[in-house]
């Protein structure tokens, strides 16, 4: 997603919701990509995003543009380039689009989470736990580190020791990933790890916990984590059990990949929207 390297805390924003005639989704997706690329060439452009229909806005494609000033946003909205593209998309639309302009919408880079899995022999786990504490101390010295958790193996569900660590931005995470401190720590635990490590980086929970006018930064992070855990644990458990019954001998890499894809789809489109609505009062306190 194109954007300014140094966005301000708030930006004038326009939110456009459109309904598309069935069967024209691919054409619209191509058009949306082109109009957002065009917007990114205009002075003051900060960011753009498109959200396909989901449980939060069924049947609607929602596109968001942010600029650094209201005047520059207005220049884009009234531009000839946009007018031509808007005329081009009309045959694909089912009804008139809804357009909202917001004087100042908060922007913040979503936290990113690293998931590191490694298999440790039972005889070496105490030593690994000691080294893990040293690793957490090292993490705490890095800018943007938000917290970490160690998830022990669960018989029949999770064979590996899993470390989950969150950073405020991808840049903060990358700085740690490339650091001498991390390399030293990996060397220290290297003799305890059986087989290959698996490392995955995923985005934050921004789409699941949108900010509210009275809570511009969204819910407290620990509340976000609790809500995600409520949905994540049964999802992972069910996927693992079903996968084990259907394909017990599936390659471990493929199994992890399939499990992650299914889990993310279930949380994003099925579980998190109604759960966040159910917990809205608690999350907002």
N, C-alpha and C positions, 0 to 999 in steps of 0.2 A: 504494500500500500504506500503510495508516494506520500511524502510529508516533509515539513521543515525540520531541520536537525535540532533547532532550539525552540520548540513550541512554548507559548506562554501558558499561564495557568488556566485562562479562559479564552474562548474564541467565539466570534459570531458564527452561527451555524444555521444551515437550512436542512430540514428533514423532509424528504419527499416519499410518499407512499403511493404505490401504483398496483392496480390489478391487471393481470395479463390474460389475454384470451388463451384457453387451454391449447396446448400443442405448440405454442410460440415461445416457450421458456428459453430455449437455446438462442433464438434470435434476440430476445430481450437481453440475455446475459452478455452477448457480444456487443450490443448497443450500449449497455450500461458500462462495460469496460471502456469503450471508446469515449463516452462523455466524461467519465471520471479522469481518463488520461488527458483529455482536452482541458478540463478544469485545472489539472495539476500544472499546466503551462502558464496560468494566469498569475500576476503578481499577488503576493500575500497568501497563496494557497498553503494550507497547513496539512490537511489530511482528508481522506474520503473513505467511505466504507459502504458496502452493500450487504444487506441481510436478506436471504431468501425467505419465503413464507415459513413460519414455525408456529408453535402453540401460542406465542405471545402476540403475533400478528398474522393469523391464518389467512391465506389467500393473497397477502400483500407483500410486494417487494419493497423494502425500505432502503433508501439511499441517503447517506448523510455526507454533507460537505462542510468543512470548517475553513475559515480564512482568518487572517490576523487582525483585520479591522472590518467594521461594518461597511465602509465605503468600498473596500476591495471585494467583499462578498457581493454587494449590490452591482458592481461592475461586471462580475461574472454572470449574475442572474439576468442582467439586461443585455448581455453581449450578443452579437450577431451569430457567433459560433454556436452558442447554446440554443438560440432560436431555431437555427437550421436543424440541429439534432433533435430538438423537441418536436418539430414538425415530422421528422423522419419516423419517430417512434409511435405516432398517433394510431396507425392501423393495428398495432399490437395491443393497444390498451383497451381494457374493459371498463369504460367509464372515465370520469375525470380524475386526475391525480390529486392527492391531498398534499399541500405544501405548507410547512411551518417554518418560520424564521425565528431564531432564538438569539437574543442579544449577546449572551455570554454563556457558553456551555463549557463546563470544566473538562479539561483533557489531562490525562495522566497515563504514562506508559504502564501497561498491565504488568504485574509481576510475572516472572517466569519461574518454572519449577523444574528442577533436575531430579530424575529418578535413576538411581544407581543400584543395580542388582549384582550381587556376587555370592557365590556358594562357598561357605566356610564349613570345614569339618567340625563336628561337635567338640572334638578335643581341643580345637583352636579358638573356640568362641569367646572364652574369657579373655584371652590375649587380644582378640579382635575388638572386644568391647572397650578395653583399655585404650587401644589405639584410636577407636572411634571418638572417645572423649577428647583426645588430642586433636583429632580432625575438626571437631566442633569448635574448639578453642581457636584453631587456625581460621576457620570460617568467620568467626566473630570479629576478626581483625579487618575484614574486607568491607569496603563501602557497599551499601545496598543489600547486605545479607539480612534476611527477614526472620529466618528460623529454620530448624531442621528437625527431623524425626527419624528414629530407627525402628523399622518394622521387622520383628523376628520371624523366622519361618513358621508356617502353619501347616501341620500335617495334612496332606492331601489337597492343599490349596496353593501354598507358596513355599517352594523349596529353598529359596534364596533369602539371605539377609538383605533388606532393601533400605537404602538411605534416601530420604526425600528432603531436598533443600530448596528453599525459595529465595529469589533475589528480586530487588525492586525493578530491574530492567535487564534486558538481554545483554546490554553493554557491561553491566556489573557482573553478570554471570560469566561472560566471556573473559573478563579480566581475571577472574578467579581460575577459570579453566586453564588459562595460559600461564598461570603463576608458578614460580619455583616452589612455593609453599605446597601447592597441590601435588606437584611432581614428587616432592620429598615424601609426602604422606602416602602416595601410591606405592612408592618404593618400600616404605615401611610395612605395608600390609600385603605386598605382592606375594611373599612366601606363604601367606595364609589362604590365598584365594585358589580355589579349585576350578579349573576351566577358565572360560572367558567372562569378563565383566560385560554387563549390558547397561548402556547409558542412553537415556532418552530425555529430551528437553520439550516441555509442553508449555503452553500459554497459561495465563492466569484465569480467574473466574469472572472477568469483567462482564461478559455477556450474560452470565447467570445472575449477577447482582448489580443491576443498573443503579447509578446514583440517583437520589431523590433531591428535590429542591432544598429540603431542610437537612440533607445529609449528603453534601456534594462529593464526599470521598467514598460513598457507598457504605455498607455495613462494616462493623469492626472485623478485622481479618480473622480473629479467632472464631467469631460467629459464622463467617463464611466457611471456615474449615469444618466446623461442626455440621453445618447444613450439607456440605459436600460429602462428608463421611456418612451421614445418614442415608444418602442415596447411593454412594459409591460401594460401600461394603456389601449390601445384598446383591448389587449388580454384578460385581466381580465374582461373588460366590456362585451365583446362578450360572453365569457364563462359564466359569471353570468346571462346574459339575456337568453342565450340558455338553461342553466340549469333551470332557473326559469320557462321557457315555457314548458320544457319537464317534469321536476320533481319538481314542486313548493313546495311540502311537504317533500322533502328529508331531512333526519336527518342532522343537521347543521355540525356535525363532519365529516360525510361522504361527505357533499357538499364541505367543505373546503379541504378535502383530494383530492377529484376528481379535484377540481379547481386548486390546486397546482400542481398535476401531469400533467394535460393537459397544464397548463401554462408553466411549465418548459420544457416539450417536444416541445411545439410550439416555445419558445424562442431559445432553444438550436439547434434544427434541421431545423427550418423553417425561423424564422425571423432574429435572430442575425447575422448569416453569411452574408446574402446580405446587411443588414443594416450597419455592420462594414465595408464592402467593399465600400458602398456608402459614408460613412463618413470618409474613411481612411485619406484623406488629412487633414480634420479638427482635427481628433483624434491625428494625429501625430505632430501637431504644438504645 
